[in-house]
Amino acid sequence: MKITLLKNLALAKTNALRAIDAAAERERLRYITAGSGQAMVYKAKQDEAARFVLSGEIGPLMAAEVGVTAPTVQELAQIWLNMQSLWIYAATQIEVKRLTAKSAVEAAANPAAIDAATNIDWTLS
């Protein structure tokens, strides 16, 4: 009977770990646009904004977006850098909650402890 319980507990842990990762991704998507291509665009914009601040160089994404999102290159760079800071803030909190929950699932001795570990409050502080 213990072997069955251990197998069921192991399966419950595996399912909980997957559920935590899925929940964390849903939470991240509240702050970013889905898709690896979009993530690459965001990263390129961040790099261009940083280069502009350091050297005044205007990258192709920045040149294309001036007048759409912001009237000047300076304002656009500031928007992109602010968005990066906000994302890092949110991502850090989400990641800590995700990793803490996964650690608690790994340490769980019974299904109730697994359930408790997956009851995550994703509210950002």
C-alpha positions in Angstrom: 0.0 0.0 0.0 2.8 2.4 0.7 4.3 1.9 -2.7 1.0 2.9 -4.3 0.8 5.9 -2.1 4.3 6.9 -3.0 3.6 6.5 -6.7 0.4 8.6 -6.3 2.3 11.2 -4.3 5.0 11.3 -6.9 2.5 11.8 -9.7 0.6 14.4 -7.6 3.9 16.3 -7.2 4.7 16.1 -10.9 1.3 17.4 -11.8 1.5 20.2 -9.2 4.9 21.3 -10.5 3.5 21.5 -14.0 0.5 23.4 -12.7 2.7 25.9 -10.9 4.8 26.6 -14.0 1.6 27.0 -16.1 0.1 29.4 -13.5 3.3 31.4 -13.4 3.2 31.7 -17.2 -0.4 32.9 -17.1 0.6 35.5 -14.5 3.6 36.6 -16.7 1.2 37.0 -19.6 -0.6 39.7 -17.7 2.5 41.9 -18.2 3.8 40.8 -21.6 2.7 39.7 -25.0 2.8 35.9 -25.6 5.3 34.5 -28.1 9.0 34.0 -28.4 9.1 36.4 -31.5 7.5 39.1 -29.4 10.0 38.5 -26.6 12.8 38.9 -29.1 11.3 42.3 -30.2 11.1 43.4 -26.6 14.7 42.5 -26.0 15.8 44.3 -29.1 13.9 47.4 -28.1 15.5 47.3 -24.6 18.9 47.0 -26.2 18.2 49.9 -28.6 17.0 52.1 -25.8 20.1 51.4 -23.7 22.3 52.1 -26.7 20.5 55.4 -27.3 20.9 56.5 -23.7 24.6 55.6 -23.8 25.6 56.8 -27.3 22.7 58.6 -28.9 22.5 55.8 -31.6 19.0 55.3 -32.9 18.3 51.7 -33.8 15.9 50.6 -36.6 13.0 49.6 -34.2 13.3 52.9 -32.5 13.4 54.8 -35.7 10.3 53.0 -36.9 8.3 53.6 -33.7 9.0 57.3 -33.1 5.8 59.2 -33.7 3.7 56.1 -33.0 4.3 55.3 -29.4 6.0 58.6 -28.4 6.7 61.8 -30.3 10.5 61.9 -29.7 13.3 59.4 -29.5 14.0 60.4 -26.0 10.5 59.8 -24.8 10.4 56.5 -26.6 13.6 55.3 -25.0 12.3 56.3 -21.6 9.0 54.3 -22.2 11.0 51.2 -23.3 13.3 51.5 -20.3 10.4 52.0 -17.9 8.6 49.0 -19.4 11.8 46.9 -18.9 12.0 48.0 -15.2 8.3 47.2 -14.6 8.7 43.8 -16.3 11.8 42.9 -14.2 9.9 43.9 -11.0 6.9 41.7 -11.9 9.1 38.8 -13.2 11.2 38.8 -10.0 8.1 38.5 -7.8 6.5 35.8 -10.0 9.7 33.8 -10.1 10.2 33.8 -6.4 6.6 32.7 -5.8 7.0 30.0 -8.5 10.2 28.6 -7.1 9.0 28.8 -3.5 5.9 26.8 -4.4 7.8 24.2 -6.3 10.2 23.8 -3.4 7.2 23.3 -1.1 5.7 20.7 -3.5 9.0 18.8 -3.5 9.1 18.7 0.3 5.4 17.8 0.6 4.7 14.6 2.5 1.1 14.3 1.6 -1.6 15.5 -0.9 -2.8 18.2 1.5 0.7 19.7 1.6 0.8 19.7 -2.2 -2.5 21.4 -2.4 -1.4 24.1 0.1 1.8 24.6 -1.8 0.0 25.2 -5.1 -2.4 27.7 -3.5 -0.3 30.7 -4.6 -1.2 34.3 -4.2 0.1 35.9 -7.3 -0.6 39.4 -6.2 2.5 41.6 -6.6 3.6 43.6 -3.6 
